[in-house]
Amino acid sequence: MSSIGRASVLIGAGTIVSRVSGLLRTIMLAAIVGTVASKAGDAFGLANQLPNNIYTVISTGVLTAVIVPQIVKAAAHADGGRAFVSKLFTLGTVILLAATALAMIAAPVIVQVYVNPDDFRPDQIALATAFAYWCLPQVFFYGLFALLGEILNARRVFGPYTWAPIVNNVVSVIGFGVFLLLFGGPSPDIVQWTPTMIGLLGGIATGGIVVQTLVLLVFWRRAGLQLRPDFQWRGVGLRHIGRLAGWTFLMVIVGQIAGLVQSRVLSEATGDGPSIIATQNAWLVFMLPYSIIVLSIGTPYFTQLSEHAAAGRDDEVKNDIVRSIRVLGMFIVAATAALAVASVPATRIFTNHPDEALAAAPLLLCFLVCLLPLAVLFVIQRTFYAYNDTRTPFLFTLVQGGLVAATAVAAAWLMDAGMIQVTQLAATVALGQSVASIVQVIIATVILNRRLGGIRVREWLLPLMRFALVGIPAAAAGWGVVLLCGGPTGWIAGDKLTGALAAALIGSVVIAVYLGILALLRTPELEPALALGRRFLPKR
């Protein structure tokens, strides 16, 4: 198998273990703070999301867009890029320390910016702020982890960055277990939370990120890479990097503003229906196939694509685009069909009552609308990055961010006008985000197609349409299993374990039918995909 295939398997296997352990972590967290209509859960979800927002800025913004292509170029230096990496690491560490300190100082203001004070009562804001003080140190360790990981990825050392988060999940699962033994749960009401409980839960959440970063440092040394503090930043190309990062920073700001609007709108449903933490849990389930499939297959392709772009081999770049989108699309359509049919039992895993699963499942369905478009966007957007173009992604992300914010405001207006219920607010916001993402990928594809003189759209769009058509009977077969089990309100939503088993059964049927039809149609993408899948199986 090619280096792309081996790297994809390595990343995919690590991502699967990471996501499964992450699901267990979320299940235990739900047992502590609750999910749907939990004021304490929304307070913790808001506080713990703040460092994640900044991590998203660092990981998918400046680092992916700017640093990876620059490290690939620096590898051609006489020292293999070692001096560049040391200067970059030192500069990044200083910036992260400053950003963390500022975030800690501004914690009360940051929390109040993200919520609607008319809906978050003062005691709920106070609880969220207390959690924020414990969670915001994650900014430094998330950022350090992302910086180290992307440098390793640029050097084609993919495993450590993928496997290290498993340690975080293990630490969190053990810590949450101790919390439940000491204090029990769930504790959805604000008055139930003592300073000791707040400190323990927040400390566990941050402690997992600290250990995760330390583990990555161990793997860094084993990879044979050397780091030393280097404050001589002249000659590192800061002006060039600054120009590239400037557009990326603006792009991230757009995304954060859109997310802020969403958070304030979602806070209107706190205590009455799916709100902040329910949306986070639905997004976690949505991101499961995206992480396993798109990141594991797409990350090695991005490194290769960056190398081809740096060498001026545009035809090879176009080949990378076609191959990656077709392979990603085949897997993603199957995952979308399986999760859509199994939305209720899949959501039941993260809720404490069957009624909560029924209320939260529409959230997942609305997010799934954009799963395939986001997979395409992953490839298209990173192609711009490979050519050191961060301005164009900012422009089409500006459109997407505007639509996300506008649709969130529209959802709030529809609720105030009585056209939707408060329990439907979060799903409506999620649907608006999906529509915005679809518009974004269309604009991005049109621009890139013109920029490169054609990216052979028909060669990957027609297979995607074929995959979608095959997904319909596969989903119908899965729905048949749901009906045989008594429907969405039947035993499949009885408890967490039953939900997990039912989701696995339904998903297996959908995937089996999907692959069977593709085999009958002799789909050319099937053979390399099955070869990739066999790499996950133990050798005899």
C-alpha positions as CSV (number, residue, x, y, z in Angstrom):
1,M,0.0,0.0,0.0
2,S,1.2,3.6,-0.7
3,S,2.5,5.9,2.0
4,I,-0.8,7.7,1.8
5,G,-2.6,4.5,2.6
6,R,-0.4,3.6,5.5
7,A,-0.6,7.0,6.9
8,S,-4.4,7.0,6.5
9,V,-4.7,3.7,8.4
10,L,-2.4,4.9,11.2
11,I,-4.4,8.1,11.6
12,G,-7.7,6.3,11.1
13,A,-7.0,3.7,13.8
14,G,-5.9,6.3,16.3
15,T,-8.9,8.4,15.5
16,I,-11.3,5.5,16.0
17,V,-9.8,4.7,19.4
18,S,-9.7,8.4,20.3
19,R,-13.3,9.0,19.3
20,V,-14.7,5.9,21.0
21,S,-12.9,6.8,24.2
22,G,-14.2,10.3,23.7
23,L,-17.7,9.1,23.4
24,L,-17.3,7.3,26.8
25,R,-15.9,10.5,28.2
26,T,-19.0,12.4,27.0
27,I,-21.4,9.8,28.3
28,M,-19.8,10.1,31.8
29,L,-19.9,13.9,31.6
30,A,-23.6,13.7,30.7
31,A,-24.1,11.6,33.8
32,I,-22.6,14.4,35.9
33,V,-24.1,17.6,34.4
34,G,-27.1,16.3,32.4
35,T,-27.8,17.3,28.8
36,V,-31.2,18.5,27.6
37,A,-32.7,21.3,29.7
38,S,-29.7,21.3,32.1
39,K,-28.7,24.8,33.3
40,A,-25.5,23.5,35.0
41,G,-24.7,21.5,31.8
42,D,-25.0,24.6,29.6
43,A,-22.8,26.5,32.0
44,F,-20.0,23.9,31.9
45,G,-20.5,23.4,28.2
46,L,-20.0,27.1,27.5
47,A,-17.0,27.4,29.8
48,N,-15.3,24.3,28.4
49,Q,-16.0,25.4,24.8
50,L,-14.1,28.6,25.2
51,P,-10.6,27.1,25.0
52,N,-11.9,24.7,22.3
53,N,-12.8,27.8,20.2
54,I,-9.3,29.1,20.5
55,Y,-7.9,25.6,19.7
56,T,-10.0,25.6,16.5
57,V,-8.5,29.0,15.7
58,I,-5.0,27.6,16.1
59,S,-5.4,24.1,14.7
60,T,-7.6,24.6,11.6
61,G,-6.6,28.2,11.1
62,V,-3.1,29.6,11.3
63,L,-1.3,26.2,11.7
64,T,-3.0,24.2,9.0
65,A,-3.3,27.1,6.6
66,V,0.2,28.6,7.1
67,I,2.6,26.5,9.1
68,V,2.4,23.1,7.4
69,P,3.2,24.5,3.9
70,Q,6.0,26.6,5.3
71,I,7.6,23.7,7.1
72,V,7.4,21.6,4.0
73,K,9.3,24.4,2.2
74,A,11.8,24.7,5.0
75,A,12.7,21.0,4.7
76,A,14.7,22.0,1.7
77,H,17.1,24.2,3.8
78,A,20.6,23.0,4.5
79,D,19.7,21.9,8.1
80,G,16.5,20.2,7.0
81,G,14.4,23.1,8.5
82,R,15.5,22.5,12.2
83,A,16.4,26.1,12.9
84,F,13.1,27.3,11.4
85,V,11.1,24.8,13.5
86,S,12.9,25.9,16.7
87,K,12.3,29.6,16.0
88,L,8.6,28.8,15.2
89,F,8.1,26.8,18.3
90,T,9.6,29.5,20.5
91,L,7.5,32.2,19.0
92,G,4.4,30.1,19.2
93,T,5.0,29.3,22.9
94,V,5.4,33.0,23.7
95,I,2.2,33.9,21.9
96,L,0.2,31.1,23.6
97,L,1.4,32.2,27.1
98,A,0.3,35.8,26.4
99,A,-3.1,34.7,24.9
100,T,-3.8,32.4,27.9
101,A,-3.0,35.2,30.4
102,L,-5.3,37.6,28.6
103,A,-8.1,35.0,28.4
104,M,-7.8,34.4,32.2
105,I,-8.0,38.1,33.0
106,A,-11.0,38.6,30.7
107,A,-12.8,35.4,31.7
108,P,-15.9,37.2,33.2
109,V,-16.3,39.4,30.1
110,I,-15.8,36.5,27.7
111,V,-18.5,34.4,29.4
112,Q,-21.0,37.2,29.3
113,V,-20.3,37.9,25.6
114,Y,-21.3,34.4,24.7
115,V,-24.7,34.3,26.5
116,N,-27.9,36.3,26.4
117,P,-28.2,37.8,29.9
118,D,-31.9,37.8,29.7
119,D,-31.8,33.9,29.5
120,F,-28.7,33.1,31.6
121,R,-29.5,34.1,35.1
122,P,-26.8,35.7,37.3
123,D,-26.2,32.5,39.2
124,Q,-25.8,30.5,35.9
125,I,-23.3,33.1,34.6
126,A,-21.4,32.9,37.8
127,L,-21.2,29.1,37.6
128,A,-20.0,29.4,33.9
129,T,-17.4,32.0,34.9
130,A,-16.1,29.7,37.8
131,F,-15.8,26.8,35.3
132,A,-14.1,29.2,32.8
133,Y,-11.3,30.0,35.3
134,W,-10.5,26.3,35.5
135,C,-10.9,25.6,31.8
136,L,-9.1,28.5,30.1
137,P,-5.6,27.3,31.0
138,Q,-6.4,24.7,28.3
139,V,-5.7,27.4,25.8
140,F,-1.9,27.2,26.3
141,F,-1.8,23.4,26.2
142,Y,-4.3,23.0,23.3
143,G,-2.2,25.4,21.3
144,L,1.1,23.8,22.2
145,F,-0.3,20.4,21.3
146,A,-1.6,21.7,18.0
147,L,1.7,23.4,17.2
148,L,3.8,20.3,18.0
149,G,1.3,18.0,16.2
150,E,1.2,20.0,12.9
151,I,5.0,20.2,12.9
152,L,5.1,16.4,13.1
153,N,2.4,16.1,10.4
154,A,4.5,18.3,8.1
155,R,7.4,15.9,8.7
156,R,5.1,13.0,7.8
157,V,5.1,11.7,11.4
158,F,1.3,11.3,11.7
159,G,0.8,8.8,14.5
160,P,1.6,10.7,17.8
161,Y,-0.8,13.7,17.0
162,T,-3.6,11.2,16.4
163,W,-3.0,8.9,19.3
164,A,-2.1,11.4,22.1
165,P,-5.8,12.5,22.7
166,I,-6.6,9.0,23.8
167,V,-4.6,9.7,27.0
168,N,-6.7,12.8,27.6
169,N,-9.9,10.7,27.3
170,V,-8.5,8.1,29.7
171,V,-7.6,10.7,32.3
172,S,-11.0,12.3,31.9
173,V,-12.9,9.0,32.2
174,I,-11.0,8.0,35.3
175,G,-11.5,11.5,36.8
176,F,-15.2,11.7,36.0
177,G,-15.6,8.2,37.5
178,V,-14.1,9.5,40.8
179,F,-16.4,12.6,40.6
180,L,-19.5,10.3,40.3
181,L,-18.3,8.2,43.2
182,L,-17.9,11.2,45.4
183,F,-20.9,13.3,44.4
184,G,-23.2,11.2,42.3
185,G,-25.2,12.7,39.4
186,P,-26.7,14.1,37.4
187,S,-26.6,17.5,38.9
188,P,-28.4,19.8,36.4
189,D,-29.4,22.5,38.9
190,I,-27.1,25.5,39.7
191,V,-27.7,25.2,43.5
192,Q,-26.3,21.7,43.5
193,W,-22.8,22.8,42.7
194,T,-20.2,23.5,45.4
195,P,-16.7,25.0,45.0
196,T,-15.2,21.6,45.5
197,M,-17.4,20.1,42.7
198,I,-16.6,23.0,40.4
199,G,-12.8,22.7,41.0
200,L,-12.8,18.9,40.6
201,L,-14.7,18.9,37.3
202,G,-12.8,21.8,35.8
203,G,-9.5,20.4,37.0
204,I,-10.2,17.0,35.4
205,A,-11.1,18.7,32.1
206,T,-7.9,20.7,32.0
207,G,-5.7,18.0,33.5
208,G,-6.5,15.7,30.6
209,I,-5.3,18.3,28.1
210,V,-2.1,18.8,30.1
211,V,-1.2,15.1,30.1
212,Q,-2.1,14.8,26.4
213,T,0.4,17.6,25.5
214,L,3.2,16.0,27.7
215,V,2.7,12.7,26.0
216,L,3.1,14.3,22.6
217,L,6.4,15.8,23.8
218,V,7.7,12.3,24.6
219,F,6.8,11.1,21.1
220,W,8.4,14.2,19.7
221,R,11.8,13.2,21.1
222,R,11.4,9.6,19.9
223,A,10.7,11.0,16.4
224,G,14.3,12.3,16.4
225,L,13.4,16.0,16.2
226,Q,15.3,18.6,18.3
227,L,13.9,21.7,19.8
228,R,15.8,24.5,21.5
229,P,14.6,28.0,22.6
230,D,15.5,30.4,19.8
231,F,14.4,34.0,20.2
232,Q,16.2,35.2,17.1
233,W,13.1,35.5,15.0
234,R,14.7,37.5,12.2
235,G,15.1,35.4,9.1
236,V,12.2,33.1,10.0
237,G,10.0,34.8,7.4
238,L,7.6,36.4,9.9
239,R,6.5,39.1,7.4
240,H,5.5,36.5,4.8
241,I,3.9,34.3,7.5
242,G,2.2,37.3,8.9
243,R,0.6,38.2,5.6
244,L,-0.7,34.7,5.2
245,A,-1.8,34.4,8.8
246,G,-3.5,37.8,8.6
247,W,-6.2,36.6,6.3
248,T,-6.5,33.3,8.2
249,F,-6.9,35.3,11.4
250,L,-9.7,37.4,9.9
251,M,-11.3,34.2,8.6
252,V,-11.3,32.7,12.1
253,I,-12.7,35.9,13.6
254,V,-15.6,35.6,11.2
255,G,-16.2,32.1,12.4
256,Q,-16.0,33.1,16.0
257,I,-18.4,35.9,15.6
258,A,-20.9,33.5,13.9
259,G,-20.4,31.0,16.7
260,L,-20.9,33.8,19.3
261,V,-24.2,34.7,17.7
262,Q,-25.2,31.0,17.7
263,S,-24.3,30.7,21.4
264,R,-26.4,33.7,22.4
265,V,-29.3,32.4,20.4
266,L,-29.0,28.9,21.8
267,S,-28.9,30.3,25.4
268,E,-32.5,31.3,24.9
269,A,-33.5,27.7,25.2
270,T,-31.4,26.9,28.3
271,G,-33.5,25.0,30.8
272,D,-36.4,24.5,28.4
273,G,-35.0,22.3,25.6
274,P,-31.9,21.4,23.7
275,S,-29.4,24.2,24.1
276,I,-25.6,24.7,24.3
277,I,-24.5,21.3,25.7
278,A,-27.0,19.3,23.7
279,T,-25.7,21.0,20.5
280,Q,-22.2,20.2,21.5
281,N,-23.1,16.5,22.0
282,A,-24.9,16.4,18.6
283,W,-21.9,18.0,17.0
284,L,-19.6,15.4,18.6
285,V,-21.6,12.6,17.0
286,F,-21.6,14.4,13.7
287,M,-17.9,14.9,13.9
288,L,-17.3,11.1,14.6
289,P,-17.3,10.1,10.9
290,Y,-15.7,13.4,9.8
291,S,-12.8,12.8,12.1
292,I,-12.3,9.1,11.4
293,I,-12.8,9.4,7.6
294,V,-11.9,12.9,6.5
295,L,-9.0,13.6,8.8
296,S,-7.4,10.2,8.6
297,I,-7.6,10.1,4.7
298,G,-7.4,13.8,4.0
299,T,-4.4,14.8,6.3
300,P,-1.8,12.7,4.4
301,Y,-3.3,13.9,1.1
302,F,-2.8,17.5,2.3
303,T,0.9,17.0,3.0
304,Q,1.4,15.4,-0.4
305,L,-0.7,18.0,-2.1
306,S,1.4,20.7,-0.4
307,E,4.5,19.1,-1.7
308,H,3.1,19.0,-5.3
309,A,2.0,22.6,-5.1
310,A,5.4,23.7,-3.8
311,A,7.1,22.0,-6.7
312,G,4.7,23.6,-9.2
313,R,3.2,20.2,-10.3
314,D,-0.4,21.5,-10.8
315,D,-1.5,18.3,-12.7
316,E,-0.5,16.2,-9.7
317,V,-2.4,18.6,-7.4
318,K,-5.6,18.1,-9.5
319,N,-5.0,14.3,-9.3
320,D,-4.8,14.6,-5.5
321,I,-8.1,16.6,-5.5
322,V,-10.0,14.1,-7.6
323,R,-8.7,11.0,-5.8
324,S,-9.2,12.3,-2.3
325,I,-12.7,13.6,-2.9
326,R,-13.9,10.4,-4.5
327,V,-12.5,8.2,-1.7
328,L,-13.8,10.5,1.0
329,G,-17.2,10.8,-0.6
330,M,-17.7,7.0,-0.8
331,F,-17.1,6.6,3.0
332,I,-18.9,9.8,4.0
333,V,-22.1,9.0,2.2
334,A,-22.3,5.6,4.0
335,A,-21.7,7.3,7.4
336,T,-24.3,9.9,6.7
337,A,-27.0,7.3,5.8
338,A,-26.2,5.2,8.8
339,L,-26.2,8.1,11.3
340,A,-29.4,9.6,9.9
341,V,-31.3,6.4,10.3
342,A,-29.8,5.6,13.7
343,S,-30.1,9.2,15.0
344,V,-32.4,8.4,18.0
345,P,-30.4,5.4,19.4
346,A,-27.1,7.2,18.6
347,T,-28.3,10.3,20.5
348,R,-29.6,8.1,23.4
349,I,-26.1,7.3,24.3
350,F,-25.5,10.9,25.5
351,T,-28.8,11.5,27.2
352,N,-30.3,10.4,30.5
353,H,-33.8,9.7,29.3
354,P,-35.5,8.5,26.1
355,D,-37.5,11.7,25.7
356,E,-34.3,13.7,25.7
357,A,-33.0,11.5,22.8
358,L,-36.1,12.2,20.8
359,A,-35.7,15.9,21.4
360,A,-32.0,15.9,20.5
361,A,-32.1,13.7,17.4
362,P,-33.3,16.4,15.1
363,L,-30.1,18.4,16.0
364,L,-28.0,15.5,14.6
365,L,-30.1,15.2,11.5
366,C,-29.8,18.9,10.7
367,F,-26.0,18.8,11.1
368,L,-25.8,15.7,8.8
369,V,-27.1,17.7,5.9
370,C,-23.6,19.2,5.5
371,L,-21.4,16.2,6.2
372,L,-20.6,15.4,2.6
373,P,-20.2,19.1,1.6
374,L,-17.7,19.6,4.5
375,A,-15.7,16.6,3.3
376,V,-15.4,18.3,-0.1
377,L,-14.6,21.6,1.5
378,F,-11.7,20.0,3.5
379,V,-10.0,19.2,0.2
380,I,-10.8,22.4,-1.7
381,Q,-9.9,24.8,1.1
382,R,-6.6,23.1,1.8
383,T,-5.7,23.3,-1.8
384,F,-5.8,27.1,-1.5
385,Y,-3.6,26.8,1.6
386,A,-1.1,24.6,-0.3
387,Y,-0.7,27.5,-2.8
388,N,-0.2,30.0,0.1
389,D,-3.5,31.6,-0.6
390,T,-5.4,32.4,2.6
391,R,-7.2,35.5,1.3
392,T,-9.6,33.5,-0.9
393,P,-10.7,31.2,1.9
394,F,-11.3,34.2,4.0
395,L,-13.7,35.6,1.4
396,F,-15.8,32.5,1.0
397,T,-15.7,31.9,4.7
398,L,-17.0,35.5,5.2
399,V,-20.1,34.5,3.2
400,Q,-20.5,31.3,5.3
401,G,-20.1,33.1,8.6
402,G,-22.6,35.8,7.6
403,L,-25.2,33.1,6.7
404,V,-24.6,31.2,9.9
405,A,-25.2,34.3,12.0
406,A,-28.2,35.4,9.9
407,T,-29.8,32.0,10.0
408,A,-29.3,31.8,13.8
409,V,-31.0,35.2,14.3
410,A,-33.7,34.1,11.9
411,A,-34.3,31.0,14.1
412,A,-34.6,33.2,17.2
413,W,-37.1,35.4,15.3
414,L,-39.2,32.3,14.2
415,M,-39.3,31.2,17.9
416,D,-40.4,34.6,19.1
417,A,-43.0,34.7,16.4
418,G,-44.4,31.4,17.5
419,M,-43.5,29.7,14.2
420,I,-41.2,27.1,15.9
421,Q,-41.1,25.8,19.5
422,V,-38.3,26.5,21.9
423,T,-37.5,22.7,21.7
424,Q,-36.9,23.2,17.9
425,L,-34.6,26.2,18.2
426,A,-31.3,24.3,18.4
427,A,-32.2,22.1,15.4
428,T,-33.2,25.2,13.3
429,V,-29.8,26.8,14.1
430,A,-28.0,23.6,13.1
431,L,-29.9,23.5,9.8
432,G,-29.0,27.1,9.1
433,Q,-25.3,26.2,9.7
434,S,-25.6,23.3,7.2
435,V,-27.1,25.5,4.5
436,A,-24.3,28.0,5.0
437,S,-21.7,25.3,4.7
438,I,-23.2,24.1,1.4
439,V,-23.2,27.6,0.0
440,Q,-19.5,28.0,1.1
441,V,-18.3,24.8,-0.6
442,I,-20.1,25.8,-3.9
443,I,-18.4,29.2,-3.9
444,A,-15.0,27.7,-3.0
445,T,-15.2,25.1,-5.7
446,V,-16.1,27.6,-8.4
447,I,-13.2,29.8,-7.5
448,L,-10.6,27.0,-7.3
449,N,-11.9,25.6,-10.6
450,R,-11.2,29.0,-12.3
451,R,-7.9,29.5,-10.4
452,L,-6.3,26.2,-11.6
453,G,-7.9,26.2,-15.0
454,G,-10.2,23.3,-14.1
455,I,-10.1,20.8,-11.3
456,R,-12.0,18.1,-13.2
457,V,-15.2,18.6,-11.3
458,R,-17.2,16.1,-13.3
459,E,-14.7,13.4,-12.4
460,W,-15.6,13.7,-8.7
461,L,-19.0,15.2,-8.7
462,L,-20.7,12.4,-10.7
463,P,-19.3,9.7,-8.4
464,L,-20.6,11.6,-5.4
465,M,-24.0,11.7,-6.9
466,R,-23.8,8.0,-7.6
467,F,-22.8,7.4,-4.0
468,A,-25.8,9.5,-2.8
469,L,-28.2,7.5,-4.9
470,V,-26.8,4.2,-3.5
471,G,-27.2,5.6,0.0
472,I,-31.0,5.9,-0.4
473,P,-31.8,2.1,-0.5
474,A,-29.1,1.5,2.1
475,A,-30.8,4.0,4.4
476,A,-34.2,2.3,3.6
477,A,-32.8,-1.0,4.8
478,G,-31.6,0.6,8.0
479,W,-35.0,2.2,8.5
480,G,-36.6,-1.3,8.1
481,V,-34.5,-2.5,11.0
482,V,-35.7,0.5,13.1
483,L,-39.3,-0.4,12.3
484,L,-38.8,-4.0,13.2
485,C,-37.4,-2.8,16.5
486,G,-40.6,-0.9,17.3
487,G,-39.7,2.4,15.7
488,P,-37.7,5.4,17.1
489,T,-39.7,5.3,20.3
490,G,-39.3,1.5,20.7
491,W,-36.8,-0.5,22.8
492,I,-33.9,0.9,20.8
493,A,-34.1,4.1,22.9
494,G,-34.6,2.3,26.2
495,D,-31.2,3.0,27.8
496,K,-27.7,4.0,26.9
497,L,-26.4,0.4,26.3
498,T,-29.4,-0.5,24.2
499,G,-29.0,2.7,22.2
500,A,-25.3,1.9,21.5
501,L,-26.1,-1.7,20.4
502,A,-29.1,-0.6,18.2
503,A,-27.0,2.1,16.6
504,A,-24.3,-0.4,15.8
505,L,-26.8,-2.9,14.4
506,I,-28.6,-0.3,12.2
507,G,-25.4,1.2,11.0
508,S,-24.0,-2.3,10.1
509,V,-27.0,-3.1,8.0
510,V,-26.8,0.3,6.2
511,I,-23.1,-0.1,5.4
512,A,-23.5,-3.8,4.3
513,V,-26.3,-2.9,1.9
514,Y,-24.4,0.2,0.7
515,L,-21.2,-1.8,0.0
516,G,-23.2,-4.6,-1.6
517,I,-24.8,-2.3,-4.1
518,L,-21.5,-0.7,-4.9
519,A,-20.0,-4.1,-5.5
520,L,-22.8,-5.0,-7.9
521,L,-22.2,-1.7,-9.8
522,R,-18.5,-2.5,-9.8
523,T,-17.6,0.9,-8.4
524,P,-13.9,1.6,-9.1
525,E,-13.4,3.3,-5.7
526,L,-14.5,0.2,-3.8
527,E,-11.4,-1.9,-4.3
528,P,-8.9,0.6,-2.9
529,A,-11.3,1.5,-0.1
530,L,-11.7,-2.2,0.9
531,A,-7.9,-2.6,0.8
532,L,-7.6,0.4,3.1
533,G,-10.2,-1.2,5.4
534,R,-8.4,-4.5,5.5
535,R,-5.3,-2.7,6.9
536,F,-7.3,-2.2,10.1
537,L,-7.9,-5.9,10.6
538,P,-5.4,-7.9,12.6
539,K,-2.9,-9.9,10.6
540,R,-3.1,-13.7,10.7
